[in-house]
């Protein structure tokens, strides 16, 4: 066995009981996100996004949550990226938030749709200029010959927009995941963690405790 097999951490910070859960998982998530922000967790809005091909072959990467409302979780990306292409053929995805400082994890699953153009435009225009240029310059997920090639695309984009407005490219914008499942995980001692699952039955959220 490798040395990593001996790594052990005991979780003792807190516990999670059904009596302490909000009946609405969106509210419960906001409580935990606020706790993570108050605890100054590094990148509290960072989330693993898992997508898959139409055949079911998965891939995952870290993205940033940029908006949360009663309809779902919003993030932004290049529509021609690997995740964009996969969402185009299989619009279901999963998110994972992990806040190790609080010994907490949240899993979320649901259907993903593109945001309205207005939402994508507003967020794009609020980004720093360098990030907006990067959205135009980067052929995200495509193979490139080297760093110099990417920097040349950036310089070309700067020249292109030197005398005109830097508007959102058509292949860049937002996605919103509308959940039908949440799972809240609180680390406990001896790997007997607290796990609660919210599932949408079409009319209301049902809450069930899961074995760790």
GROMACS elastic network, one bead per residue, 0.5 to 0.9 nm:
[ bonds ]
;  ai    aj funct       b0    kb
    1     4     6  0.81289   500
    1     5     6  0.64816   500
    1     6     6  0.86453   500
    2     5     6  0.57536   500
    2     6     6  0.78439   500
    3     6     6  0.57142   500
    3     7     6  0.74172   500
    4     7     6  0.54254   500
    5     8     6  0.82766   500
    9   189     6  0.89987   500
   10   187     6  0.81701   500
   10   188     6  0.72437   500
   10   189     6  0.55381   500
   10   190     6  0.68607   500
   10   191     6  0.77339   500
   11    14     6  0.79763   500
   11   103     6  0.65857   500
   11   186     6  0.85031   500
   11   187     6  0.50983   500
   11   189     6  0.51254   500
   11   190     6  0.79626   500
   11   191     6  0.79079   500
   11   193     6  0.84114   500
   12    15     6  0.80264   500
   12   103     6  0.83106   500
   12   187     6  0.71393   500
   12   188     6  0.56322   500
   12   189     6  0.58950   500
   13   102     6  0.70382   500
   13   103     6  0.70674   500
   13   186     6  0.89294   500
   13   187     6  0.78185   500
   13   188     6  0.77623   500
   14   102     6  0.81820   500
   14   103     6  0.80454   500
   14   186     6  0.72013   500
   14   187     6  0.74685   500
   14   188     6  0.72719   500
   15   186     6  0.62610   500
   15   187     6  0.74094   500
   15   188     6  0.67314   500
   15   193     6  0.83166   500
   15   194     6  0.68089   500
   16    19     6  0.84854   500
   16    20     6  0.68696   500
   16    21     6  0.78548   500
   16   184     6  0.88085   500
   16   185     6  0.81209   500
   16   186     6  0.62361   500
   16   187     6  0.88906   500
   16   193     6  0.88376   500
   16   194     6  0.58165   500
   16   195     6  0.77879   500
   16   196     6  0.84303   500
   17    20     6  0.54410   500
   17    21     6  0.68885   500
   17   194     6  0.76290   500
   17   196     6  0.85620   500
   17   209     6  0.89503   500
   18    21     6  0.52454   500
   18    22     6  0.84592   500
   18   196     6  0.77063   500
   18   207     6  0.81772   500
   18   208     6  0.84950   500
   18   209     6  0.78364   500
   19    22     6  0.82208   500
   21    24     6  0.82946   500
   21    25     6  0.82442   500
   21    28     6  0.65964   500
   21   196     6  0.89143   500
   22    25     6  0.65650   500
   22    26     6  0.86368   500
   22    27     6  0.64816   500
   22    28     6  0.54489   500
   23    26     6  0.89915   500
   23    27     6  0.80592   500
   23    28     6  0.79095   500
   23   198     6  0.88800   500
   23   205     6  0.72931   500
   23   206     6  0.83317   500
   23   207     6  0.78879   500
   24    27     6  0.54658   500
   24    28     6  0.64782   500
   24    29     6  0.88281   500
   24   198     6  0.85853   500
   24   204     6  0.89621   500
   24   205     6  0.70010   500
   25    29     6  0.59767   500
   25    30     6  0.85173   500
   25   181     6  0.89617   500
   25   182     6  0.68289   500
   25   183     6  0.87906   500
   25   184     6  0.89370   500
   25   198     6  0.67852   500
   25   205     6  0.78976   500
   26    29     6  0.50763   500
   26    30     6  0.62579   500
   26    31     6  0.87282   500
   26    68     6  0.86812   500
   26    69     6  0.80943   500
   26    70     6  0.70822   500
   26    72     6  0.84574   500
   26   182     6  0.88737   500
   27    30     6  0.51011   500
   27    31     6  0.63040   500
   27    32     6  0.87983   500
   28    31     6  0.51399   500
   28    32     6  0.64357   500
   28    33     6  0.86699   500
   28   184     6  0.87690   500
   29    32     6  0.51703   500
   29    33     6  0.60267   500
   29    34     6  0.85047   500
   29   106     6  0.78955   500
   29   182     6  0.89878   500
   29   184     6  0.83443   500
   30    34     6  0.59908   500
   30    35     6  0.84545   500
   30    68     6  0.88481   500
   31    34     6  0.52698   500
   31    35     6  0.62733   500
   31    36     6  0.87820   500
   32    36     6  0.62142   500
   32    37     6  0.86661   500
   32   104     6  0.84827   500
   33    36     6  0.50046   500
   33    37     6  0.62490   500
   33    38     6  0.86419   500
   33    44     6  0.69965   500
   33    45     6  0.77918   500
   34    37     6  0.50280   500
   34    38     6  0.61148   500
   34    39     6  0.84867   500
   34    44     6  0.89295   500
   35    38     6  0.51245   500
   35    39     6  0.60932   500
   35    40     6  0.86118   500
   35    41     6  0.89300   500
   35   102     6  0.83498   500
   36    39     6  0.50443   500
   36    40     6  0.62686   500
   36    41     6  0.54568   500
   36    42     6  0.87114   500
   36    44     6  0.59874   500
   36    45     6  0.89830   500
   36    99     6  0.68485   500
   36   101     6  0.81220   500
   36   102     6  0.71850   500
   37    41     6  0.60114   500
   37    42     6  0.85622   500
   37    43     6  0.86437   500
   37    44     6  0.61633   500
   37    45     6  0.87747   500
   38    41     6  0.77219   500
   39   101     6  0.77848   500
   39   102     6  0.79963   500
   40    43     6  0.84113   500
   40    44     6  0.77692   500
   40   101     6  0.89849   500
   41    44     6  0.54924   500
   41    99     6  0.68099   500
   41   100     6  0.82620   500
   41   101     6  0.66126   500
   41   102     6  0.84014   500
   42    45     6  0.87644   500
   42    46     6  0.86360   500
   42    99     6  0.84126   500
   43    46     6  0.53661   500
   43    47     6  0.89660   500
   43    64     6  0.83241   500
   44    47     6  0.83455   500
   44    64     6  0.88831   500
   44    97     6  0.80433   500
   44    98     6  0.82803   500
   44    99     6  0.70506   500
   45    63     6  0.84571   500
   45    64     6  0.55716   500
   45    65     6  0.52040   500
   45    66     6  0.77387   500
   45    97     6  0.76189   500
   46    62     6  0.64867   500
   46    63     6  0.58194   500
   46    65     6  0.63398   500
   46    96     6  0.87361   500
   46    97     6  0.66987   500
   46    98     6  0.82207   500
   47    61     6  0.82291   500
   47    62     6  0.54556   500
   47    63     6  0.55383   500
   47    64     6  0.59780   500
   47    65     6  0.68640   500
   47    95     6  0.61606   500
   47    96     6  0.53653   500
   47    98     6  0.74253   500
   48    60     6  0.64693   500
   48    61     6  0.54102   500
   48    63     6  0.63030   500
   48    64     6  0.85550   500
   48    94     6  0.79813   500
   48    95     6  0.54135   500
   48    97     6  0.66270   500
   48    98     6  0.86351   500
   49    59     6  0.83434   500
   49    60     6  0.54073   500
   49    61     6  0.54790   500
   49    62     6  0.60128   500
   49    63     6  0.66375   500
   49    83     6  0.86660   500
   49    93     6  0.70561   500
   49    94     6  0.58392   500
   49    96     6  0.68061   500
   50    58     6  0.67439   500
   50    59     6  0.56712   500
   50    61     6  0.67304   500
   50    62     6  0.88656   500
   50    83     6  0.82916   500
   50    93     6  0.56345   500
   50    94     6  0.51260   500
   50    95     6  0.63858   500
   50    96     6  0.84603   500
   51    56     6  0.87660   500
   51    57     6  0.84033   500
   51    58     6  0.56610   500
   51    59     6  0.56315   500
   51    60     6  0.63565   500
   51    61     6  0.89784   500
   51    83     6  0.63123   500
   51    84     6  0.89899   500
   51    86     6  0.64212   500
   51    87     6  0.67543   500
   51    90     6  0.78558   500
   51    91     6  0.82154   500
   51    92     6  0.69439   500
   51    94     6  0.68765   500
   52    55     6  0.76234   500
   52    56     6  0.53297   500
   52    57     6  0.51322   500
   52    59     6  0.59421   500
   52    60     6  0.84958   500
   52    83     6  0.79506   500
   52    86     6  0.57778   500
   52    87     6  0.75073   500
   52    89     6  0.87922   500
   52    90     6  0.67486   500
   52    91     6  0.88143   500
   52    92     6  0.80353   500
   52    93     6  0.75420   500
   53    56     6  0.50954   500
   53    57     6  0.52195   500
   53    58     6  0.65012   500
   53    59     6  0.84720   500
   53    85     6  0.83943   500
   53    86     6  0.51790   500
   53    87     6  0.79121   500
   53    89     6  0.68914   500
   53    90     6  0.63097   500
   54    57     6  0.75173   500
   54    86     6  0.73515   500
   54    89     6  0.58504   500
   54    90     6  0.54595   500
   55    58     6  0.89879   500
   55    90     6  0.89487   500
   56    90     6  0.86047   500
   59    82     6  0.87310   500
   59    83     6  0.79517   500
   60    83     6  0.83188   500
   61    83     6  0.87490   500
   63    75     6  0.72529   500
   63    76     6  0.83375   500
   63    77     6  0.86757   500
   64    74     6  0.87489   500
   64    75     6  0.63022   500
   64    76     6  0.80923   500
   65    68     6  0.76562   500
   65    73     6  0.67776   500
   65    74     6  0.59974   500
   65    75     6  0.52491   500
   65    76     6  0.83649   500
   66    73     6  0.77303   500
   66    74     6  0.56486   500
   66    75     6  0.53233   500
   66    76     6  0.75383   500
   66   123     6  0.88782   500
   67    72     6  0.82675   500
   67    73     6  0.60444   500
   67    75     6  0.70437   500
   67   176     6  0.88176   500
   68    71     6  0.77511   500
   68    72     6  0.58422   500
   68    74     6  0.62794   500
   68   176     6  0.89849   500
   69    72     6  0.55641   500
   69    73     6  0.69396   500
   69    74     6  0.86000   500
   70    73     6  0.87384   500
   70   178     6  0.88327   500
   71   176     6  0.81081   500
   71   177     6  0.80701   500
   71   178     6  0.57807   500
   71   179     6  0.80471   500
   72   176     6  0.60144   500
   72   177     6  0.53435   500
   72   179     6  0.63379   500
   73   175     6  0.81525   500
   73   176     6  0.53010   500
   73   177     6  0.51579   500
   73   178     6  0.66880   500
   73   179     6  0.81331   500
   74   115     6  0.80029   500
   74   174     6  0.66306   500
   74   175     6  0.55627   500
   74   177     6  0.64865   500
   75   173     6  0.84292   500
   75   174     6  0.55874   500
   75   175     6  0.55361   500
   75   176     6  0.65831   500
   75   177     6  0.85673   500
   76    79     6  0.88664   500
   76   120     6  0.77658   500
   76   123     6  0.86087   500
   76   124     6  0.89319   500
   76   172     6  0.74786   500
   76   173     6  0.53160   500
   76   175     6  0.60634   500
   76   176     6  0.87683   500
   77    80     6  0.86600   500
   77    81     6  0.76093   500
   77    83     6  0.85977   500
   77    84     6  0.75935   500
   77   135     6  0.84375   500
   77   140     6  0.89795   500
   77   171     6  0.86869   500
   77   172     6  0.57884   500
   77   173     6  0.57284   500
   77   174     6  0.63676   500
   77   175     6  0.78892   500
   78    81     6  0.53620   500
   78    82     6  0.88044   500
   78    83     6  0.85340   500
   78    84     6  0.66686   500
   78   135     6  0.73721   500
   78   138     6  0.89522   500
   78   139     6  0.84055   500
   78   140     6  0.66534   500
   78   171     6  0.58023   500
   78   173     6  0.64902   500
   78   174     6  0.85628   500
   79    82     6  0.82437   500
   79    83     6  0.77205   500
   79    85     6  0.67467   500
   79    87     6  0.88975   500
   79    88     6  0.85933   500
   79   140     6  0.89718   500
   79   170     6  0.85211   500
   79   171     6  0.50463   500
   79   172     6  0.53909   500
   79   173     6  0.69095   500
   79   174     6  0.85644   500
   80    83     6  0.79478   500
   80    84     6  0.55120   500
   80    85     6  0.58957   500
   80   139     6  0.79738   500
   80   140     6  0.70634   500
   80   141     6  0.79754   500
   80   171     6  0.63419   500
   80   172     6  0.79044   500
   81    84     6  0.50029   500
   81    85     6  0.61547   500
   81    86     6  0.85539   500
   81   139     6  0.78359   500
   81   140     6  0.52334   500
   81   141     6  0.51783   500
   81   142     6  0.76705   500
   82    85     6  0.52447   500
   82    86     6  0.61865   500
   82    87     6  0.86052   500
   82   140     6  0.79696   500
   82   141     6  0.59188   500
   82   142     6  0.85313   500
   83    86     6  0.50501   500
   83    87     6  0.60280   500
   83    88     6  0.84646   500
   83   141     6  0.88872   500
   84    87     6  0.51504   500
   84    88     6  0.61624   500
   85    89     6  0.67996   500
   85    90     6  0.86867   500
   86    89     6  0.54513   500
   86    90     6  0.58528   500
   86    91     6  0.75345   500
   87    92     6  0.69077   500
   87    93     6  0.78042   500
   87   112     6  0.72894   500
   87   113     6  0.83497   500
   88    91     6  0.61963   500
   90    93     6  0.82325   500
   90   112     6  0.89228   500
   91   110     6  0.86266   500
   91   111     6  0.56898   500
   91   112     6  0.51811   500
   91   113     6  0.69620   500
   92   109     6  0.76237   500
   92   110     6  0.57629   500
   92   112     6  0.57342   500
   92   113     6  0.89798   500
   92   177     6  0.81682   500
   93   108     6  0.85444   500
   93   109     6  0.59578   500
   93   110     6  0.58886   500
   93   111     6  0.63454   500
   93   112     6  0.67381   500
   93   177     6  0.74626   500
   94   107     6  0.72428   500
   94   108     6  0.55758   500
   94   110     6  0.65488   500
   94   111     6  0.87159   500
   94   177     6  0.83884   500
   94   179     6  0.88449   500
   95   106     6  0.80332   500
   95   107     6  0.57537   500
   95   108     6  0.50156   500
   95   109     6  0.63498   500
   95   110     6  0.88272   500
   95   177     6  0.87842   500
   96   105     6  0.70429   500
   96   106     6  0.56562   500
   96   108     6  0.64090   500
   96   109     6  0.89412   500
   97   104     6  0.82758   500
   97   105     6  0.55177   500
   97   106     6  0.51136   500
   97   107     6  0.66174   500
   97   108     6  0.86085   500
   98   101     6  0.89723   500
   98   102     6  0.88695   500
   98   103     6  0.79815   500
   98   104     6  0.60854   500
   98   106     6  0.66284   500
   98   107     6  0.88257   500
   99   102     6  0.56312   500
   99   103     6  0.61152   500
   99   104     6  0.52928   500
   99   105     6  0.61395   500
   99   106     6  0.87867   500
  100   104     6  0.61436   500
  100   105     6  0.78619   500
  101   104     6  0.78411   500
  102   105     6  0.87752   500
  102   186     6  0.83420   500
  102   187     6  0.85650   500
  103   185     6  0.82883   500
  103   186     6  0.60415   500
  103   187     6  0.52346   500
  103   188     6  0.83549   500
  104   184     6  0.75653   500
  104   185     6  0.55967   500
  104   187     6  0.62502   500
  105   183     6  0.81426   500
  105   184     6  0.61549   500
  105   185     6  0.50192   500
  105   186     6  0.67234   500
  105   187     6  0.84098   500
  106   182     6  0.70480   500
  106   183     6  0.55546   500
  106   185     6  0.61056   500
  106   186     6  0.89278   500
  107   181     6  0.79751   500
  107   182     6  0.56265   500
  107   184     6  0.66788   500
  107   185     6  0.82103   500
  108   177     6  0.89073   500
  108   179     6  0.63164   500
  108   180     6  0.78264   500
  108   181     6  0.56307   500
  108   183     6  0.64715   500
  108   184     6  0.89832   500
  109   177     6  0.78439   500
  109   178     6  0.79350   500
  109   179     6  0.53731   500
  109   180     6  0.61506   500
  109   181     6  0.52055   500
  109   182     6  0.66758   500
  110   177     6  0.59039   500
  110   178     6  0.53282   500
  110   180     6  0.51837   500
  110   181     6  0.67021   500
  111   176     6  0.82056   500
  111   177     6  0.55149   500
  111   178     6  0.54802   500
  111   179     6  0.67163   500
  111   180     6  0.79358   500
  112   175     6  0.64390   500
  112   176     6  0.54179   500
  112   178     6  0.62721   500
  112   179     6  0.87451   500
  113   174     6  0.86044   500
  113   175     6  0.55783   500
  113   176     6  0.54722   500
  113   177     6  0.66532   500
  113   178     6  0.81372   500
  114   117     6  0.85434   500
  114   173     6  0.76609   500
  114   174     6  0.57520   500
  114   176     6  0.61345   500
  114   177     6  0.88876   500
  115   118     6  0.81426   500
  115   119     6  0.63123   500
  115   120     6  0.66850   500
  115   173     6  0.74419   500
  115   174     6  0.51405   500
  115   175     6  0.52566   500
  115   176     6  0.61332   500
  116   119     6  0.53908   500
  116   120     6  0.66182   500
  116   121     6  0.87828   500
  116   173     6  0.88690   500
  116   174     6  0.78879   500
  116   175     6  0.89517   500
  117   120     6  0.51294   500
  117   121     6  0.60288   500
  117   122     6  0.85611   500
  117   173     6  0.76421   500
  117   174     6  0.83330   500
  118   121     6  0.50389   500
  118   122     6  0.60835   500
  118   123     6  0.86270   500
  119   122     6  0.52400   500
  119   123     6  0.62942   500
  119   124     6  0.85525   500
  119   173     6  0.82863   500
  119   174     6  0.74210   500
  120   123     6  0.53381   500
  120   124     6  0.60154   500
  120   125     6  0.85532   500
  120   168     6  0.79449   500
  120   172     6  0.79439   500
  120   174     6  0.54485   500
  120   175     6  0.88727   500
  121   124     6  0.51265   500
  121   125     6  0.60715   500
  121   126     6  0.85957   500
  121   167     6  0.79336   500
  121   168     6  0.62245   500
  121   173     6  0.76125   500
  122   125     6  0.53046   500
  122   126     6  0.63272   500
  123   126     6  0.51082   500
  123   127     6  0.65696   500
  123   173     6  0.84695   500
  123   174     6  0.85953   500
  124   127     6  0.54027   500
  124   128     6  0.86958   500
  124   131     6  0.87965   500
  124   132     6  0.67810   500
  124   167     6  0.79524   500
  124   168     6  0.61666   500
  124   172     6  0.87679   500
  124   173     6  0.76863   500
  125   128     6  0.80771   500
  125   129     6  0.85804   500
  125   132     6  0.77896   500
  125   166     6  0.83836   500
  125   167     6  0.73939   500
  125   168     6  0.74963   500
  126   129     6  0.88069   500
  127   130     6  0.81698   500
  127   131     6  0.62646   500
  127   132     6  0.63288   500
  128   131     6  0.53839   500
  128   132     6  0.64319   500
  128   133     6  0.88238   500
  129   132     6  0.50585   500
  129   133     6  0.61886   500
  129   134     6  0.85511   500
  129   166     6  0.83534   500
  130   133     6  0.51375   500
  130   134     6  0.61621   500
  130   135     6  0.87493   500
  131   135     6  0.62929   500
  131   136     6  0.89129   500
  132   135     6  0.51292   500
  132   136     6  0.67708   500
  132   137     6  0.88127   500
  132   166     6  0.74157   500
  132   167     6  0.82523   500
  132   168     6  0.76088   500
  133   136     6  0.52954   500
  133   137     6  0.61083   500
  133   138     6  0.85879   500
  133   154     6  0.68026   500
  133   157     6  0.64894   500
  133   158     6  0.69114   500
  133   161     6  0.87907   500
  133   166     6  0.77265   500
  134   138     6  0.57179   500
  134   153     6  0.89470   500
  134   154     6  0.66112   500
  134   157     6  0.84260   500
  135   138     6  0.59009   500
  135   139     6  0.84134   500
  135   140     6  0.85975   500
  135   168     6  0.81295   500
  135   169     6  0.75033   500
  135   172     6  0.71005   500
  136   139     6  0.79559   500
  136   153     6  0.87093   500
  136   154     6  0.80324   500
  136   157     6  0.69117   500
  136   168     6  0.80285   500
  136   169     6  0.63832   500
  136   171     6  0.89367   500
  136   172     6  0.84122   500
  137   140     6  0.88654   500
  137   150     6  0.73691   500
  137   151     6  0.84727   500
  137   152     6  0.87964   500
  137   153     6  0.52760   500
  137   154     6  0.50972   500
  137   155     6  0.84424   500
  137   156     6  0.79832   500
  137   157     6  0.60706   500
  137   158     6  0.89912   500
  138   141     6  0.86848   500
  138   142     6  0.88178   500
  138   150     6  0.68128   500
  138   153     6  0.73505   500
  138   154     6  0.76595   500
  139   142     6  0.57803   500
  139   143     6  0.84204   500
  139   144     6  0.84734   500
  139   150     6  0.86584   500
  140   143     6  0.85696   500
  143   146     6  0.88826   500
  144   147     6  0.79944   500
  144   149     6  0.70533   500
  144   150     6  0.75567   500
  145   148     6  0.81249   500
  145   149     6  0.64714   500
  145   150     6  0.85719   500
  146   149     6  0.54454   500
  146   150     6  0.69077   500
  147   150     6  0.52036   500
  147   151     6  0.63017   500
  147   152     6  0.86391   500
  148   151     6  0.50783   500
  148   152     6  0.60812   500
  148   153     6  0.86649   500
  149   152     6  0.50986   500
  149   153     6  0.63768   500
  149   154     6  0.87630   500
  150   153     6  0.51360   500
  150   154     6  0.63536   500
  150   155     6  0.88148   500
  151   155     6  0.62396   500
  151   156     6  0.85436   500
  152   155     6  0.50788   500
  152   156     6  0.60847   500
  152   157     6  0.85619   500
  153   156     6  0.50056   500
  153   157     6  0.61346   500
  153   158     6  0.86707   500
  154   157     6  0.51073   500
  154   158     6  0.63144   500
  154   159     6  0.88065   500
  155   158     6  0.50586   500
  155   159     6  0.63631   500
  155   160     6  0.86199   500
  156   159     6  0.51792   500
  156   160     6  0.61333   500
  156   161     6  0.88206   500
  157   161     6  0.63058   500
  157   162     6  0.84355   500
  158   161     6  0.54651   500
  158   162     6  0.59404   500
  159   162     6  0.50523   500
  159   163     6  0.82131   500
  160   163     6  0.76153   500
  160   164     6  0.78934   500
  161   164     6  0.50169   500
  161   165     6  0.64387   500
  161   166     6  0.60410   500
  162   165     6  0.82159   500
  162   166     6  0.87584   500
  164   167     6  0.89057   500
  166   169     6  0.88305   500
  168   171     6  0.83860   500
  168   172     6  0.68918   500
  168   173     6  0.79359   500
  169   172     6  0.55852   500
  169   173     6  0.81806   500
  170   173     6  0.76457   500
  179   182     6  0.71297   500
  179   199     6  0.88791   500
  179   200     6  0.83495   500
  180   198     6  0.80406   500
  180   199     6  0.58695   500
  180   200     6  0.51963   500
  180   201     6  0.83542   500
  180   205     6  0.87256   500
  181   197     6  0.71103   500
  181   198     6  0.55699   500
  181   200     6  0.65570   500
  181   205     6  0.88612   500
  182   196     6  0.82014   500
  182   197     6  0.56681   500
  182   198     6  0.50165   500
  182   199     6  0.67165   500
  183   195     6  0.67784   500
  183   196     6  0.55419   500
  183   198     6  0.62351   500
  183   199     6  0.87804   500
  184   194     6  0.80384   500
  184   195     6  0.56573   500
  184   196     6  0.53117   500
  184   197     6  0.65244   500
  184   198     6  0.84645   500
  185   193     6  0.70321   500
  185   194     6  0.57404   500
  185   196     6  0.67250   500
  185   197     6  0.88923   500
  185   212     6  0.88108   500
  186   193     6  0.59546   500
  186   194     6  0.51219   500
  186   195     6  0.65053   500
  186   196     6  0.89917   500
  187   191     6  0.73302   500
  187   192     6  0.77006   500
  187   194     6  0.64738   500
  187   195     6  0.86714   500
  188   191     6  0.60046   500
  188   192     6  0.56114   500
  188   194     6  0.66777   500
  189   192     6  0.60124   500
  189   193     6  0.70550   500
  190   193     6  0.79557   500
  191   212     6  0.71523   500
  192   211     6  0.79767   500
  192   212     6  0.57325   500
  193   211     6  0.78671   500
  193   212     6  0.52590   500
  194   209     6  0.77137   500
  194   210     6  0.76097   500
  194   211     6  0.76955   500
  194   212     6  0.66510   500
  195   208     6  0.85141   500
  195   209     6  0.57933   500
  195   210     6  0.52367   500
  195   211     6  0.68239   500
  195   212     6  0.64465   500
  196   207     6  0.66934   500
  196   208     6  0.56103   500
  196   210     6  0.57916   500
  196   211     6  0.88974   500
  197   206     6  0.79559   500
  197   207     6  0.56069   500
  197   208     6  0.52600   500
  197   209     6  0.62581   500
  197   210     6  0.68833   500
  198   205     6  0.59309   500
  198   206     6  0.53984   500
  198   208     6  0.66554   500
  199   204     6  0.82992   500
  199   205     6  0.54707   500
  199   206     6  0.52780   500
  199   207     6  0.67226   500
  199   208     6  0.83934   500
  200   203     6  0.70216   500
  200   204     6  0.57716   500
  200   206     6  0.63579   500
  201   204     6  0.58474   500
  201   205     6  0.64291   500
  201   206     6  0.70992   500
  202   205     6  0.81842   500
